Amino acid sequence: MAIIINSQVEPVGSIKSWVLSELSPLPAEWLICDGSTVVDDSSPFNGLSLPDMRSQFSDQNFVMIIKVK
């Protein structure tokens, strides 16, 4: 079963878990919740810090991501 992400359906600000791999790269318009500052003039989060959710998983391939535009 394949999981398809339709970026038009999920609202900006949505947060979800993601498995990083060569077969499932980070989707466009999403960033890893690592406490970094968004630098993207087209994002409503521009200049804001993302939540730092790196401690949610012990496996570094599992991350929390947020839709920023």
C-alpha positions as CSV (number, residue, x, y, z in Angstrom):
1,M,0.0,0.0,0.0
2,A,1.4,3.4,-1.0
3,I,0.9,6.6,1.0
4,I,0.2,9.6,-1.2
5,I,0.6,13.1,0.2
6,N,-1.6,15.7,-1.4
7,S,-0.2,19.0,-0.2
8,Q,-3.4,20.8,-1.1
9,V,-5.3,18.8,1.5
10,E,-3.1,19.4,4.6
11,P,-3.3,22.9,6.0
12,V,-0.2,25.0,6.6
13,G,0.9,24.4,10.2
14,S,0.1,20.6,10.1
15,I,2.6,18.5,12.0
16,K,3.2,14.8,11.4
17,S,5.8,12.1,11.7
18,W,7.9,11.1,8.7
19,V,10.4,8.5,7.9
20,L,13.5,9.9,6.1
21,S,15.0,7.7,3.5
22,E,16.1,7.7,-0.2
23,L,12.6,6.3,-1.0
24,S,10.7,8.9,1.0
25,P,12.5,12.2,0.9
26,L,11.1,15.2,2.7
27,P,8.0,16.4,0.8
28,A,8.1,19.9,-0.8
29,E,6.7,22.7,1.5
30,W,7.6,20.7,4.6
31,L,10.5,21.2,7.1
32,I,11.8,19.1,9.9
33,C,10.7,20.3,13.4
34,D,14.2,21.0,14.7
35,G,14.0,24.4,16.2
36,S,15.4,26.2,13.2
37,T,14.1,29.5,11.9
38,V,12.1,29.5,8.7
39,V,13.8,31.6,6.0
40,D,11.2,31.7,3.1
41,D,9.4,34.9,2.1
42,S,6.5,32.9,0.7
43,S,5.8,31.1,4.0
44,P,3.6,32.6,6.8
45,F,6.2,31.2,9.2
46,N,9.0,33.3,7.7
47,G,11.2,34.5,10.5
48,L,9.6,32.2,13.1
49,S,11.3,29.3,14.9
50,L,9.9,25.9,14.3
51,P,9.1,23.6,17.3
52,D,12.0,21.4,18.3
53,M,10.6,17.9,18.3
54,R,13.9,16.0,17.7
55,S,13.6,14.0,20.9
56,Q,10.3,12.4,19.9
57,F,12.0,9.4,18.3
58,S,15.2,7.5,19.2
59,D,15.7,6.5,15.6
60,Q,17.1,9.4,13.6
61,N,15.3,8.2,10.5
62,F,12.0,9.1,12.2
63,V,11.3,12.9,12.4
64,M,8.4,15.3,13.0
65,I,7.7,17.6,10.1
66,I,5.6,20.8,9.6
67,K,4.0,22.2,6.5
68,V,5.3,25.7,6.1
69,K,3.5,26.8,2.9
